[in-house]
Structure formats: structure tokens, C-alpha cells
Amino acid sequence: LLKPGSTLYAPLKKYAARVRADGSIAVNGPDGAIEGSIHKIGAHVQKADACNGWTYWHYETKTGLKPIDFLREKMRKSAKE
């Protein structure tokens, strides 16, 4: 799982955000650091009304970037077992 301080990336590493201890993320913008949910910050950096943060934000693996939705699905499957 992702730990506080881990870095999440937008597609093609256009933006980077840090995971906070409370599960929110923070990204540095032109007006300073902005904190919030994966959805809120994803929408903010894209200047969009909404964003599915699960598919927008990625984490780094040995084989490249994977959407954090992969981790969510992995947790769901293990919870069913």
C-alpha cells in the first residue's frame, strides 16, 4: 500500500502529489500547496469540474506507472477472501 510521503503522478508525470498521513494528497501549485482528495486535486490540476482520482493518479512500480485504482481493486479482492 501507499504510505504517507509516497509520490503519486498524473499521466506522463505531468504533476506530482504527495500522500498525506490522513489519506489526502497535496500538490504544489502556483499559489502554494493545495491539499484535498484524489478527486479534488486531480480536477484542480486539470482545471476541470470533476476528476476520477482513482484512474487519474498513478504510483511508480518497477515496470512503470500504474493507476492507484489497481491497488484499490487488489484490496477489494483480498477483503472478499
C-alpha angles and dihedrals in degrees: 000000000000117000129207108280094032116135123238121195135208115229111296087011090277090148133017126207133185123229111235127214091255092054096256121116134231129208130185112239135173089275095047132267117345121197132196147098123328087253097049095047092044090054091045096054091047093045087234133140093237142004137190097231092190092068099029100056121065137190127214122253132175088265098045138273122341127186114253086236085078089064092046091053091047090054092047091053094048091048090057093054 
